[in-house]
Amino acid sequence: MAMAGRARSMGFSILQKALSSAQRSNAHRSILCPTLSNSELLRNYATASASKEQKIKVPLTMYGVSGNYASALYLAAVKSNTLEKVESELYDLVEGSKKSPTFSQFMRD
């Protein structure tokens, strides 16, 4: 019983310290942790942060594992401005699989 009372009183004192530290002014916080700016302290985490990148939409929605890979390849090509180069390399890959049955079998496995 005595231990439970002591644990409660310790927990209460820790709570009081936390509350008193939460009531410090921004000036005190900036002295304690100068890397945090006021905007970071005042940010409301219930709202979404502003998107820094524009949202790119895939022209044709595909599903499954192959759809995920195709979408990821398209998005990476658009972001790096190499869409035409990626397209030509994919055409070369298809032509190579048509010319070589061994390569075609390798791609199927």
N, C-alpha and C positions, 0 to 999 in steps of 0.2 A: 504494500500500500504506500509506504513511504517513497519507494522508487517511482511509482506512478505519479505521485504528487510532484516529485522533483523533476521528472521528465516533462510534466505539463508546465511547470514554472519555467524550465529552460526553453521549451518551445515557445512560450509566451514572450520571453525576453528576446528571442531571436526574431519573432514576428514584430516586436516593437522596434528593434534595430532596423529591420527591413523597411518598415513604414517610415521611420524617421529619415532614412537615407533616400527614400522615394520623394520626400518633400524638399530635398535640397534644390537650390536654384540652379538654373542652367549654367551660371558662372562657376559654381562649385563643381559641377559635372565636367565642364570644359577644362578645369584645372586638373581634375582627377584623370580624365581620359581625353586628351587634346585631339585625338584622331576623329572623334565623333563631332559632327557639325550639328547646329541647332535643327536643321531640317531632318536629320536622321533621328534626333530625339523626339521631334514632334510628328513624325510620320505615323499615319493611322494605318495599322496593319490590316484593318478590316476591308480596306479598299485595294483594288488591284493597282500595281505599279504601272507606270506608263510604258507602253511597248516601245522598245528602241528600234526594232527591226520591222519592216513592213511585212505583212502577212502575204505569202505567196500561195496561190491556189493552184492545185494540180488540175490540168484541163480534163483529165479522164480519171474518175475515181475507180481504183481497182482494189480488190480485197484479197486477203490471204497473204502468205509469206512472199510470193512473187510480186504481189501488188505493193507490199511494204518496201521491197527492194527497188521496184520501179519508181515509186514515189520519191524515195530517198535519193535515187540517182538523178531524177529530174530536178528536185529542189537544190541539190548540190551544184548541178550544172547551171541552173538559172542564177544562183547566188554568185558563182564565179565567172559568169558571162562566157561560158564555153559550151553552150547548148548545141551549136552546129558541129563543133568538134566531137562531142560525145555522140551525137547522132551518126556522124560519118564512121566513127569507130565501131558503133553497134552494127551498122550495115556491113562493115568489113568482117566483123565476127560472124554474122549470118552467112555471108558469102564464103568464108573459110569453112564453115560447117557444111555447106552444100558441096564444096569441092572435095573435102576429105571425109570419107566415111569413118575413119578412125577417130578423127577429131569430133565428129558428130556423135559417135558412140560415147566418147569421153565426156562430152557435155551432158548427155542423158543420164550418165551414172552419177 
